[in-house]
Amino acid sequence: MITQTPWTERKFEFNLPVGVFPVIVERLRGAPIRLQAMLRDVTNETLNQRPGDKWSVLEQVNHLCNCEEIWLGRVNDILARKEVFERRTLNAELQSEDIEVLLRNFSVVRSKLIALVENMDEPTASLTINHPRLQKPIRLMDALFSTAEHDDHHLAKIRELLR
């Protein structure tokens, strides 16, 4: 089995054509549904199992929920024409030990992001902001692509934990 590259080691080339924007939005829209399907009928024991010092499934899902405020904030920073993303911290208020609550939270907060971006035009999707960690300007659609990649990174981790 191929070992998944750690998120912090991922490198991105943000060169997708703007015409891919609807596909990115669809990936974002589908993440909560894919997560719900993946966790259907999973026991609490499996959800809480920690392989060594790695996160459990429950911790992975908590992380996905917590990041939603960051993604929404980044889109709002771009729409506000800020020069650089504001520094944000994870939203610990969304944490829970109840998987059903987490799945519902993820769906609700993701729907806010989708509502904000699903009908954007090409000039708006192409707005740029400086990304402090990556040290380069990125477009709004690149920020959303990175969010979709982050979702899939954690969904792959969860899938691995469920094997």
Residue pairs with C-beta under 8 A, 6 or more apart in sequence:
4 153
4 156
4 157
4 160
7 150
7 153
10 149
10 153
12 134
12 142
12 145
12 146
12 149
14 138
14 139
14 142
14 145
16 24
16 141
16 142
16 145
18 122
18 125
18 126
18 141
20 141
20 145
21 120
21 122
21 125
21 141
21 144
24 141
24 144
24 145
24 148
25 114
25 117
25 118
25 144
27 148
27 151
27 152
28 110
28 113
28 114
28 117
28 144
28 147
28 148
28 151
29 110
29 114
29 118
31 64
31 106
31 110
31 148
31 151
31 152
31 155
32 103
32 106
32 107
32 110
34 155
35 61
35 64
35 103
35 106
35 155
35 158
36 103
36 107
38 155
38 158
38 159
38 162
39 47
39 57
39 61
39 99
39 103
39 158
42 57
42 99
42 162
44 99
46 57
46 161
46 162
47 56
47 57
47 58
47 99
48 56
48 57
48 58
49 56
49 57
49 161
50 56
50 59
51 161
54 161
55 63
55 157
56 161
57 158
57 161
57 162
58 97
58 99
58 102
60 154
60 157
60 158
60 161
61 99
61 102
61 103
61 106
61 158
62 94
62 95
62 96
62 102
63 90
63 154
64 106
64 151
64 154
65 91
65 94
65 95
65 96
65 102
65 105
65 106
65 109
66 90
66 91
66 92
66 94
66 95
67 90
67 147
67 150
68 91
68 94
68 106
68 109
68 110
68 112
68 113
69 88
69 90
69 91
69 94
69 109
70 88
70 90
70 91
71 113
71 143
71 144
71 147
72 109
72 112
72 113
72 116
73 85
73 86
73 88
74 85
74 88
74 129
74 143
75 113
75 116
75 117
75 140
75 143
75 144
76 116
77 84
77 85
77 86
77 129
78 127
78 128
78 129
78 140
78 143
79 124
79 127
79 140
81 127
82 129
83 129
83 130
84 129
84 130
84 131
84 132
85 129
85 130
85 131
85 132
87 132
94 102
94 105
94 109
96 102
96 105
113 147
117 125
117 140
117 144
120 140
124 140
125 139
125 140
125 141
126 139
126 140
126 141
127 139
127 140
128 137
128 138
128 139
128 140
129 137
129 138
129 140
129 143
130 136
130 137
130 138
131 137
131 138
131 143
138 146
